[in-house]
Amino acid sequence: MPSPIQRNYLFFHLFLLFSFCILLYSNILHNGWHLDDSGNILHNAPLHIADLFPETLFKTFFAHPESTGRLYRPVVNFSFALNWFLSNDNPTGYHIIDIFLHLLTGVMLYLSNLLLLNTPASKQQFHSEEQKADIALLTATLWLCAPIHTSAVTYIVQRMAQFAAFFSISAIFFYLRTRTANNKTQRIIMFLCCICCILLALGSKENTVLLLPSLLLIEGIFFLLFQKILLIAQKKRKIFFILSCVVIVGTVFISWNFIAAQVNNYGHRNFTFFERILTEPRILLFYLSQIFYPTASRLSVAHDIILSTSLFSPWQTLPAIACCIGLILFAFLQVHKRPLLSLAILYYFLNHLVESTILPLELIFEHRNLLPSLFLFLPIADFIVEAISKKKWEIPVVATACIIFLLQSGLSTVERNKTWKNEGTLNQDAVLKAPHDARAKLNLAGWNVEQKKYKEALVLCEQAEQLAGSEASVNTTMPIALNLRGTIAYEQGSLEKAAEYFQQAYSLRNDYTAAAEKLIATLVELKHYDEALAVISERYAKKADPNLLLLKASVFLRQKKTVESLATYHQARQFYSTLSLITAGQAKALIMMGYHDRAAQLLDWAIQQNEPVAQLLQIENLLLIGAKQQAAVLLNQLVQTVPLIHLMEELDAARKDAFQIPVETQLLRQAILDFSILLSSQMEKKKS
């Protein structure tokens, strides 16, 4: 824990961190949704909870955006579900949590640095207690202000990266408390807290698997484990050499199949395994340049990265690899002399291993630096505080440089946050900064489609298609472009043409969920039900996604195949035991079969669960059995919360939306019109 002197500074320092964070990120509260927010949150039905029952909350742990029912980052999904419960799709509540989480991570970084500066290795630096507190504060402040982190804090779905960083630094804090505790009871409590944080980190994002090696790194540097190993190695060189060889060979042997599998998993990328391995060192150094030269003009969600096809093409490839290796070797050589610098370098490269090496992920994303950059500013803060404490001519120079850097970082963070205002501003910025990036153009085209600017969208699609040179690039760019063309054709009423585009996109990439869903929806609207069912069955055979079962059941209802529909809904129950949409769908099948009383019971329950279509189905059920007065009462209740014009829009949406349960549109439309006429006449009587 902080010393008595450091505790005197604690609350003031925490207040400063709070003020910095609020000042920098207060302008994101009204920013909108972006990119992967849609699939991970807005259209991820299991996260849209209406109660806090344990069973409901447990289901959120399995809210995989593409394969619901599979465990997926449960800690983050749980937090998204709670946000949805409180504010639905209003992004402000999500931003408040993300800002607070960023602040908490900065606080834990501050506290962890205080402990690091009191470890055996750091005590050799002879810092005073006040200096240690200042170093910890300056490190946390520089990290909080870094504009590169806007891509993790302002981008709502990257709460995944935020939780990974928060629980990682919390685990490090509790590990350090375990190692520095005064008694056994404290050590046990702190160790259990550390284990909990490790588990929560793993439940936030998979790259936190590197947390255990990170703790080993801290043990090796700051508790002199590496020094002890070096002494043993010097005494027993042959044995140590043999053991090292065994470990290296064993590691390669165990991971060889995994590596080989990754080599063959790049078919959907516009780069190969070896091109990625050669290119990533340049990107890692580029990240460092973005961190230490903090300006908003160098930040973007897209970058024109020239692929490294060999060690000499482009020429920067070999120097970048040499520089990365040199930094790592230098860090190991400086472990005992400069432990803070060694930690900063080694922790950075270590925590980039998952996302910046062999896995077939996108080449570059700035949010990946939130976790690896945690200790990058620690040696810099140490240098600044030490230089100022000498009371020599360096003081004004170092202090001025530090203030300028902080101001530049803060202003760039505020400026970058403005770019994240909405998808339009974000994607326009990306196209401007990466004019040769096809994905950036397609993202902007997608925004233009939403804004009904179809001509501009088609121009961007053509430009993106021209940039798709290689076969792999065609397989990534063309499906998205064709999907957008299909969307434009659909919006313009050319359903057959839209279906052709969606079919072409799906043929190029049969794992492209958006194109597949739009293809199915268009086929359903065209009443090509058998073709739609064929696509659904093909996709379900490859991935048992329960959303496809709901879609399949809906198509069966449109075909009036009630038995098949009920069987499919029953199958979906295995994944969604409490989903009210399934109950409403089963009720619709029972209505079609003539079991109106049983259907009414199911719909009553679905209405209590706030299922929107259930109210329309209940009105439909009452009209079909001739209970017009009861239907009018229910319709009157419905219009108290939903305006009549919106009811008409919902009817039209139910007809078009393939996922939606079909309703008797004409019957309900006529009932709504009759009700509106009756309502108008009653209002006229009151006036007269």
Helices and strands as residue ranges (DSSP letters): H 4-25, G 26-28, H 37-37, I 38-42, G 45-47, H 54-59, G 60-62, H 74-87, H 91-116, G 122-125, H 129-145, G 147-149, H 150-153, G 156-158, H 159-180, H 184-202, G 206-210, H 211-222, H 225-235, H 237-263, H 273-292, G 296-298, H 317-333, H 339-350, G 366-369, H 378-389, H 394-419, H 423-433, H 438-450, H 454-467, H 471-491, H 495-508, H 513-525, H 529-542, H 546-558, H 562-572, H 580-593, H 596-608, H 612-624, H 628-639, H 644-656, H 665-687
